[in-house]
Amino acid sequence: MMQHYLQTKREYPGCILFYRLGDFYEMFFEDAEIVSRELELTLTGKSCGLPERAPMCGVPYHAVDSYLTRLVEKGYRAAICEQVEDPRTAKGMVKREVVRIVTPGTNLDMESIDEGKNNFIFCILYGQQGKSGISVADVTTGEFFMTESEGDRKIYDEIIRYSPSEIICNEGFMLSGIDLRDLQDRMGIVINTLGHHYFDEGPAAEVLKKHFRVSSLIALGMEDKRAGSTAAGALLRYLYDTQKNSLSNITGISVYASGKYMLLDSSTRRNLELTETMREKKKRGSLMWVLDRTCTAMGARRLHQMIEQPLIDAELIRERLDAVESLCQNTVDRDEIREYLQPVYDLERLMTRVSYGSANPRDLIALRRSLKMFAPIRQVLSDFEGGLLEKLRDDMEDFDFLVDLLERSIEDEPPIQVREGGMIKAGFDEDIDRLREAKTQGRQWLMNLEAEDQERTGIRNLKIKYNKVFGYYFEVTNSFKNLVPKDYQRKQTLVGAERYTSDKLKSLEDTIL
């Protein structure tokens, strides 16, 4: 085990390795000392074949997200080495592999992330004598943006605009005139330099085309944006490397020109107190606090973006104001929409958990309740003709089929975790119903089969027994061997008895075990 730990650690040298051992994630050697110090955990030791015991500390697997969040907030990266096979059926050492890497910009712990703000990761391909490519993503919502910029001032303003938790960049950015210390110390941004291969134009383009299933970057609106597309490809590759899944929640990329929005430098943003106060760095007292009457976390994040990125295109401004005016004039419809929005959960982050395979049963109930509101909201929006509100209505898909599926399949009050069982309604799936019955009636089934075969064969002392090697079997003493039926298959011969199985017993065994 320790050899595998050390080998895995060598493969992820810049990460603290969380190594799954039973119900705990364990850290050893220097990682254990760091985690013990930063998270105030007890440091113990483990024999490892060396003269001295290896420093060790651990955290319970069910609470690991909170510990990971505290670590990444301090600027660390963590690699999660998980058991990828059932320990009960494993032969030899349980197979383990790294299933994801957690960084400040890729943290998926929804409990610790501010639901009203995005958790952006920012990628910059710095060009010393020309355009720089910029790409931004939020893995918790699936948002993905790309632009190009010239000059350190404009790049810095883009960083301030998004306020990311993590920046990944090429070497050129580290040598630029941008105040990196201000980004790290004042804004708390973690900056990581990526290898040159991430920013190779050809491979970066291929990553984008493969992910979005297009044959050319023209389909993504990037045909004349070499620096921007390379930054986007580098970011996407980094996300693949850290998340180790298909990133199916990232379904599109928004290509924008930085000149589309009002240019506000960092000093102006601070003085205007757009989203936080200048002195206390809190939302209360800011413009966002005054305006925020949103009903959902998605709405709060959208308002946050609108305040941070004021439009300067007159046509877009008029379009937005027309929609606001329509809602102000139709108070009944507006209040009805707000009422339907109240039960809507954070769909963007819910869908991320679903696409990552980390959704729990109660997430599915939240998804069902949220999607159920689409139909009445669309109905109210049908009162509005033209403009953004009509476009919004037309863009809302019909999810009645999914709502119906979730209502038929998931219990109204399911357990918190999938592994607890009991989340699927009775009658939805015959196989599941059969397995549930086996859990409670399996012993009775075996007793019934035993009695049935005793009567059928005339073997009065026939017994159904079990061991870990052979599973369930019929045991027949030698005095009744002549009565063994043809449908029995011999499994083992003992001194005074023989053991058999049958197709019916095998079928019961498959169901029960």
N, C-alpha and C positions, 0 to 999 in steps of 0.2 A: 504493500500500500504506500509506504513512504517513498519508494522508488518512483511510483507513478505520480505521486504528489510533486516530487522534485522535477520530474520530466515535464509535467504540465506547467509548473512555475517557470521553467526555462523558456517555454513557448510563449508565455505572457509576462515578460520581465517588468513591464511598466505598471502592472496591476497587482492589487492585493487579492490573493487567491482564496475564495470562499469554497472550501472543499467539503462536500456532503458526506457525512458519516452518520448513518442512522437518522436520528431526529435532530441532529445538529449540523451546522456548518462550522468546520474547524479551520483555524489558521495556525501555521507553524513558523518557527524561526523568526526572522526579522518582521514578517507580516504580523505575527502574533504580538510582537512587542509594540508595533505601531498601533494596531487596533486596540490593544489593551490600554495604551496611553491615551489615544484620542477618544475612545468611547468609555473609558473608565471601567474596563472589565478585568476580572481576576485573571492573572497570568499563572498558568500551571506548567507542567512539563510532561513529556512523553518519551519513553525509550525508543531510540531510533537506530541502534547499532553503533552509535558513537560513544566516546568516553563520557560525554555529558548528555543529559536529557534535553530534548528539543523543546524550546519555549512553545507553549500552546495556549490558545484561548478559543472560545466558541460561542455561538449564538443559536437559539432555537430556530429551526427551519420555518416555523409558522410566523415568526416575528422578524424575519430577516430583512424585509423591506424597510422597516424603520431604521435599522442599523445601517443599511446601505445608504439611505438618504443622509444620515448624519455624516457618514464618511465622505460622500461626494460633495456635500456642502463645504467640506474642508479642502476640496480640491483633489481628492484621491480618485483613482479608477479601481473598479473591482471586477474580477472575473469570477463568474459563478460556475463551479464545476459540480454538475448534478449527477445523481445516479440515473442512468438511462435504461436500466432493466430492473425487474422485480427481484429484490434480494432473496425472496422465498424460492425462486426458481433458478437463480444464478448458480452456475457451476464454477467454483473457485471464487476469485475476487469479483465483486460486483463491478460491472462496466460503468465507467464515469467519463464524462466529457464536458467541456465548457459550452454552456448553452447560451450565454449572453455576457456582454461586458457592460457594466453600468458606469456612466460618466455623468457629469452635471447636465449635459444637454440631451442625454438619452435615458434619464431616470423616469421610470414608469409608475412609481409609487403615487397613485392618485390621492392618497390621504395627505401627502406632504406638499403637493403642488397646489399653488393658489388657483382655484377654479376660475377666477375672473381674469387671469393673465395667462398668456402663452409661455411655454418653456422652450425658447428658441435655441437652436444650435446654428452658429454662423460660420460659413466657410468663405475664406478670402484667398483668391489667387492674385497676389500682388504683382502688378506690372510696373517696373521701375521707369520705363519710358513709354508709356501708353496706357491703355485701358486695363483696369483690374476687374476680374470676375468676382461676383458676389452671389452666394446662394444661401438661403435660409430655410430651415425646416423645423417643424414641431412634431416629433414622433408621437406625441400623445393625441394629436388631432388629425394628423395626416396632411397638414398644410405644407406647401413646398413653393418657394419663390426663387426667382433668379433675376439679376440685373447686372449692368456694367457701370463702372464709375471711373472718373479720372481725378487724380489729385488726392492728397492725403486728407484734406479738409472734408471732402465729400464722402470719402470712405468712413472717416470718423463719424460723420453725421448719420450715415446708414447704420453704423453700430449702435449709436445712441438711440436711433429710431426704434430698433428692434429690442434693445436691451437684452441680449442673449445671456444665457448662463455659461455658455462655452463657445470658444472660437477655435476652429481648426484652420491652419494656414500653411503656406509654403515658407521657405526660409527667407524669401524677400520681404515678407511682412514684418518679420522680427528685426530686420535691418532698416526698416522705413523710419520716417520722422514722426510717426504717430506715437503718442504718449502711452506706451504699453503699461507703465506703472499706474497711471490714472485708471485705465481699464481694469486692471487687476485689483488695485487697492480700494479705489473709491466705488467702483461698480461691482466688484466681486466676481469678475469674469475669469474663468479658467481658460488659459491659452495653451493649446497643444500644437506643435509643429508636426506635419505629416511628411512622410518620405516623398522623394521626387516622383516616384512611380504613380502616386495618386493623381498627380497633375499632368500626366501624359495625355495629350489631346485625343489621340486615337482611342485608347482604352476607355477614357472617360466618356466619349461619345457612344461607344458600344454599350457601356453600362446603362446609359439613358435609353437607348433604342431597345435594348432587351427588356428593361423594366416596363417601359410604356408600350411595348409591342408595336413599334413603328419601324419603318425601313429607312427613314431619313429624319434628321433633326428639323427639317422644314416643317414636318407635321407638328412639331412642338413650338414653332415660331422662333427657332434659334439659329436659323441658317447663317446669319451674319453676326453672330455673337460668339466668337470662338472662346474668348476669355470667360464669359459667363457660363457657357455650356460646359467648359472644362471644370469650372468650380462646382457646378451642379453635379457633374459626374463624379467628382472627387467626394463630395458630400454623400451622395447616394452610396458609393462604394464603402465609405466609412461606416454608414449606417448598416449596410449588409454585414460588414466585419464585426460590428459590435452587437447587433441584434440577432444575427444568425437565423433569420427567417425571411419570408418572401416580401416583407414590407407591403402587404396587400392593402393596407389602409392608405398608402400614398398612391392615389389614383390619377393625379394630374400635377402639372407644374404651371405656376403663374409667372409669365415673363412680363416685367414691367420696366418702364423708364423712370429713373429716379426723379426726372423733371416733372413727373405727373403729380407730385405732391409738393406742398410748400416746404421750402428749405428752412428748417429751424435748427440753429446750432445748439450745442449742449447748454450754453449759458442762458439762451432764450427759453429753452424748455424748463430749466430749473426755475428761472424767475417767474415764468407764467404759472408754475405749479400745475401742470396739465394733469398728471396722474398721481403725483405725490407731493407732499409739502416740502419746502426747501429745507426746513430745519429738522423736522422729526422723521422725514422720509416715510410718511404714512398717507394712506388714501384720504382719510378724513380731513376735510379742509381744502382739498384739491378740486379742480374743475371736474374731474371724473366723479368725485363724490357728490357734487351738486347735480350732475346730469344723470347719474346711474339710477334708473328706475326699472332696470331690466328684470325679466322674470326667470331667465335661464342663464346658466354659466356661459353658454355659447353667445348669447346676446351681450353679456358683460365683456367678453373678449373682443367681440366685434366693435363695440363702442370704444373700447380701449384703443384698438387699432385706428379707428376713425379720428380719435383725438390726437393720437401720436402722429398720424399721417394726414393732415388736412389737405383736401383736394384743391387744386388751382385751375382745373379745367372747368370753364363756365358751364358747359353743357352737362357735365356730370353733376355739378353742384345743383343746377336747376332740377335735374331729374330726381336727385335725392330730396330736395326741398319740396317738390311737388308731392312726393310720397308722404312726407311728414305732414304737409298741409291737408292731404286727403284724410289721413288718420285723425288729425285734430278736428276736422269738420264733422267726421262721422264718429262721434263719441260712443254710440251704442255698439257699432261694429268693433271699434278699438277695444272697448272694455270686454267684449265677448272674446276677442282674440287673446287678450291678456288672461282671461279666465281659463282658456284652453291651453295656454302655455304654462300655467302653474304646475301641472303634473309632469311636465317634460323634463327628463333628466339630461345630463350632459352627453348627448348622442355621439358627438365626435370622439370623446374619450371612451365611451362605452364600446363603440365599434372598434377602437384600437385594441381594447382588451379581448374582444371577440376574435379579431384577426390574428392576435398573438396567441390565442388559445389559453388565455389566463382569466377569462370571464367565469364568474361563479353563478350559481343558480339565481341568486337575487339580482344579478346584473341582467339576466334574461327577463325577469319580471319587470325591471325598470325599462328595458328596451320595449317590451310589449306595451306597457302603459304609455310610453312616449309616442310610439308609432300609432297608437290608437287615436291620438289627437290630430293626426294629419288630415283625416277626412273632414272633421268639423272646421278646422282652420281653413282648408281649401274652400269649403262651402261659404264661409264668411268673406273670403277674399274674392269670390265671384261677383260681389257687389261692386268691385272696383274695376274700372276699365282703363286700359292703357298704362304705360309707365312701369315703374319698378314693381308695383304691387301685382299687376297682371303677370309680369314675367316671373315673379316669385311663385305665384300660384301655378303657372304652367310648368315650372321646374320641380314642383313637389310631386313625387311619384306616389302611386297607389300601393300601399303596403298591407292591404286588407288580407291578402293570402298569408303573409308572414304573421300578422296579428292572430289570425285564425289558427295557424300551426302552433304558435306559442301558447295560446289559450287551451288547445286540446292536449298539449304534451307536458307542460310544466305545471307543477302544483302551485296553487295560489300562495301558499306559505312554505316555500321550500327551505331546505337547510342552507347554511351559509356556504359550505364547501361541497364540491361534487363528490369527494371521497366518502362523505357521510351517507350517501345514498338517499333514496326516497324522493328524488326531485321529479321523476317521471310519473305522470298520472296513470292510475290503473286503467286498463282497457285501451291504452294508446298503442302498445306494442306487445304482440303475443309472446315473443321471445323473452322480453323483460318480465312479463307477468309469470311466465313459466319459471324463470330463475328465482323470482321472489317466492313463488310457491315452494320451490325446491329448498329455499333457505329455511322455511318454517315447517314444511311437510316432508322433507327429504328422508328423514329417519323412518317416518311412517311408510313411505313408498318402499323402502328396503325391507321393512317388516312384512309388508303385503306380498312383495315378490318372494321372500323367503317362505312364507306360508303357502303361497300358490305353487311353488316348485316342490315343496315337501309333499303336497297332495298329488301333483302331477307325476312325480317320479317314484313316489313311495319311499323316498329316503327320509325316514322320520327324524334323524339327527342332523340333517343338512343345515348348515349355518352360513350366513353371509358375514364375512369379516373384512377387516381393513388393515393395511400397513402402508408405510410411505413408499415402499419399493414397488409393490404390485397394485396398489390401490384397493378397490373392492374385489372380492372373490368368493366363490362358493367353496366351502371345505367339506369334503366327503371322506369318512373313515373307510379303511380298506374293506371292512365287512360289507359295505354297500356299493363297492366299485362296480359290481355287475349291473347296477340299476342306473348308472350315469347315462343320461340321454345323449343322442347324437349331436344335438345342438350345443353341447358344452365343449369348450376348448381348454385343454390342459395348460396350466400356467406353471405348476411346480409340483414335484413329488417329494413327500416327506416319508419318514419311517413308518408312521402309522396312518397316514392319510394323504389325500391328493387335493390340489387346489385347482379350480376351474373358473372360467368366465363364460359369459354368453353375450349375444348381441344386445339383448334387453338389459343386462346388467351394465354393459359398456355404455349404453345410451343413458341410463340413470346416472352412472358415474360422471359422464361428460356434463350432464346438467347440474348435478349437485356440487361437483368440484370446480 
